[in-house]
């Protein structure tokens, strides 16, 4: 370790570093290691099953077990065999011939049908508010309808689609190594489409390329011309005109006006008629549920909620009997563009600006740094079935202020028996026309689909490598050890039911991954035949933290449980104490439940992505089960208690005896005496301390950002606006990162999450900020004390209600 520490100091000397690294990269690894296959057997886990609670019929009928035998295909790999012709000329023109052979169904101009729809006719005839009967001539209203319809869509041009597919195929081959698609998932979607219901693809949004990559992939698989709901703010007028001819859809600006505005009523009627016509014609539709990359704010997209609300309204109105929703996830080794600056992210992208960006991408990514892409399609499910069954899962919810503020202030110690209500989704114009119950339905459906999309996302090699370097070996690690841990973390990912987006020999995978992470990683030759891999200190750790966030959903349950256990032990055992001393402490199941609930309520919903149909208490039991399965917790049988393995005949108490079928005076689910008597202790296996600390570190960027936000609120002289709070907190995080090295916390999205969480918690001014700041843990100046920053909320310093009033 002394040699590794000296090597890390050498990385900061730029004069001697550059020449050494160049020779290492040019000479290669030069190592002879045994090949390790980082997979569990021959099969990968199948991901993306729909919810059995909300859609049990879809869970059974729309899944085909034969798809497990199918493999993967590279969508952009087009050869002579993919065409009907053979010969030397075909091999040179295979891209062009392939684009000509793509089946593009005829797309008729539906403007007349939209004009004849009931909603538009009511506006034209004056039977609806804002129609021609209120002082407007019907002919003028018809022209206005044509203008709004021209802003929304245009008939797709088959020749332009084929030409664009040919150019895009050449561009993708220059930019990516491969674009992998699971044949079994595609076969499942194709069989579901044969039922006759329209398909609505609901996707994550990792890159601006998603809007052209997904339609290309689905068109090549015979799904048809995909209509894509684009954000009009991100495109210039010339680019919007081109995208509309390729199948794009845009909401008109009048749709965001108030419901009382005549222009807003007419625009919303035309948008409703357009969506109804799309559903009736069985055209597939693509909606992005996440905001574009680089946009600061809630994870759910307001525009995506608007389009999904229009689809829900169409199904409820009986335009089509049913619609099949397909969660989609696109993952990259590295996102080709990463506009983390808000100003650049919100600037409209022009046609020539996009062409220059393409040329720059080809120049930057074509020099040996091409990445891999995986497209995952989850199991389709019925929207009609979800609408009917999901309402029965809605329970009582309370705000974060009602749940956590009494515990922070010391006014109570028990967590209320209710769910957290945390809606970080702004309501836009089209959703204002929905009833409050339907708005809640759309938001919970969006969270449900986004959870399924994230669960079906493949974990890329860069995410695994960034997690290892950031949370296990930030001081450096030898390449021989890194190879083994890369294989270990891959197997742990597969064991938890998540798929990986790579394959091949372990040495080649690690070499490819390190080449992609070259700006953030330094390689030094320390011993003969081995290398030292060291993350570059500085802002590069922020990029590694963004990549490692892709792996967090895989270990999220264990990470929450590990932080809860660490919080309980923090008040009993010194954090620097040995693992054997911490394993002596007994942890009751009731204490674990309460601590896990506190963390679940504190962490933002954008991070947890809990299913709306799943109770927090069910999730607590799942977290506890995961900790037991991975071997971190061991059941302890105390003296006088019944052994956990005793299954013999026992005497039943009176409340557990059989009662009449109509007697509801007692319930077995209310008896928690057995659960309160269960105790656990930390396992003493040799691998447990490192794995436990690794799980705690996975949530450290979020919790440390919350701690830094509490310290920021204690400073005083705070701005009056929420945007001012966010901007100053982000600057404070950056300044703290320069002083203490906490670069993984210097993320604008973490600053927004901290501000919004504190706002929901009840922090509405400097007085309450002073009240809450001593209750949250301060940042540790010494990074060697990893894992010691987390304290249980129940053991924090109390502030009485009288002190709160004085402050």
C-alpha positions, 0 to 999 in steps of 0.5 A: 500500500505504501507503493500505491500511495507513492504512485498516487502522488506521482500522478499529480506530477504532470511532467513525468506522468504524460510520457509514462502513460503514453508508453503504457497505452501504446505497449498494451497490458503485457499480462498473461492471466487466465480467462475468466468468463463473467457470466453465470452459466449459459443464460442471462436473466430475463428482465422486464416482466410487467407487474403481477399486482397491477397487470396479472393477465398481461403478466401471464398472456403476453410473455412467451417462454420460448423467447429465452432461447433466442440470442442477440443481434447487432442492428447496425451490422448489415451485410450481403446476407441481409438483402435478397441479392448477391455479388460483389456490387451488392457487398458495396451497396448493401446499406442502400439496398437494405434501406430500399427493402424496408417495409414502410406502410402507407401513411395517409394524410389524416387531416380530414379525419381530424377535422371531422372529429367530434371535439374539433367540430364542437369548437368549430360550431361553437358548442364548446367554449372558445368556438366559432359561436363566440364571435369567430367565423367557422371558416377562420376557425378551420384555417386555424385548425389547419395551422395548428395541425401543421405545427403538430405533424406532417405525413411521413415521406417514404423516400425521405425515410429510406434516405435517412435510414441509409445515412443513419446506418452509415453514421451509426456504424462510424459512431458505435461498435454495435447496437445490440437488441435482444431477439427474444424481447423483440419477438415478444413485442411482435407477438403482442402487436398481432393482437390488434391493439396499438403499441405505445413505447415509453422510454428513458432518455439518456441521449438526444440520439434516442429520438432517431436511434429507437425509430431506426431500430424498430423500423428495421425489425418490422414494427413500422414507422414510429411516431416520436413525441419530440420536445419543441423547445429543443429543435429549431423550426427548420429541424422541426419541419424535417422531423415531422416528415420523418414521423415526429410529433410536436405539441403546439405552443397554444396547448400550454395556455390556460383552459379558459383561453380560446386558443388553448381550447382549440389547440387541445381539441386538435391535439386530442383528435390527433392522438385519437386518430393515431390510436385508431390507425394503430400507428406505434407511438414513442414517448420519452418519460424522462427529461432530456439529458442536461436538464435540471429538474424532476426526473419525469418529463412534463411533456411525456406526462402530457402525451401519456395523459392524452393516450389514457384519455383516448382509451377511457373515451373508447377510441380503441378498446385497449393499448399496449404499453412497452417500457423501453431502455437505452444504455450506452457505454458512454453517452456520445454527448453530455450537455451537463450545462443547462444553458446548452441543454435548453438551447434549440438545436438547429439543422446546421448545428446538428450537422456540425455536432455529427461531424464533431462526434465522428471526429471525436469518437471515431478514433478508437473510442467507439462505444456499445449500445443496448436497447431493451424492450420490457414486457408489454402490458395492457393499459386498460387492465392497469386502469381497472386494477391500479386504483385498488392499490392507492392508499393514504399518503402524507407529506414529508413534513408530516412524516419526518419533521416530528421525528427530527424535532424529537416530538415523536419516535414512531414512524406513521403507518402511511406512504410518502407523498412526493410529487416532483412532476409539474402539471402542464396545460394538457394535463389541466384538462384531466380530473385530479384522479386521472392526473394521479393515475397518469403520474403513478403509471409513469413511475410504474413504467419508469421503474420497469424501464430502469429494471430492464436496463442493461448494466454496461462495463463502464458503470461497473468499472466506475463503481469499483474505482470510485467506491472501492479503490479510489487510492488505486488498484493493481490491474490483476486484482481489478480483473477479479473484482470486475468479474465478481461485480458482474456476477453479483449483478447477474445474481440480482436479476439485472442483465449486463450489456457486454460479453467476451473475454475478461481482459479485452473487456477491461482493456476496452473499458479503461480506454473509454475511461482514459480521461478519468483514469491513470495507468502506471507500471509499478511491477513487472507485468502488472499495472496500477489503475488510479482514478485521477483526482479532481473533477473527473470523479464527478464523471465517474459518479454519474457513470456509477449511478447506473449501477445503483438500482441493482444494489439499491435495496442492499445499500438502503439496508446497509446504511440503516444498519450503519445508522443503528450501529453509529450510536453504539459502536465507534465507527473506527472500531473493528468489525468483530466489535460491531458484530457483537451488537444485536439489532432487533427487527423492529429497529431495522424496520424503523431505520429503513423507513426513515431512509425511504422517506428521506431519500427522493422518489427520483432515486428510489423509483418505488412502484406505486402498488408496493408499500414501503413496509413490503419494501422494508421486508424485501430489504431485510431479506436481501441483507440476509440472502447476501450474508450480511445479517445472521439471525440470532436466537436470544435466551428464552426465545423460541428457536427460529428453526423449531417447526414442531407442534405448538400451542396456539393462542386464542387470537390465532384460533379459527373464528367465524367467517364474519368475525372481523374483530381481530386480525392476524396481521396486527400481531407484531410480537413475533417480529419484535422478538427477532434479532440479528447481528452482522455476519463475521465472514471475511468478505462481509466488512468490505462488501458492507462498506461498499454498499454504504458508499453507493448511497454516500453521494446523495447523503453527503450532498444532503449533509452539505446542504444542511451545512449550507443552510446554516450559513445564513444570508440565503437567497429568497428564490428556490432557483437562487438556493439551488445555484448557490448550493451547487456553488457551495458543493463545488467549493467543498469538493475543491477543499475536501475532495468530495467531487462525487457530490458536486452534481447539480441534480443532487443540489436540486434533490437536496433543496426539494427534499428540505422544502418538503421536509418543512424548511421554509426560511432561515429560521427552520434552516438553523433548526434543522442544520444541527440535526443532520450530520456534518461532513467528515473532513477526513476521507479515511473515516468512510462510512462514519458519516451516517447517523440514525435520525432517531439518535440525532440531537433533539430540538424542543418545540420551545427552542424551535419557536425561539429560533 
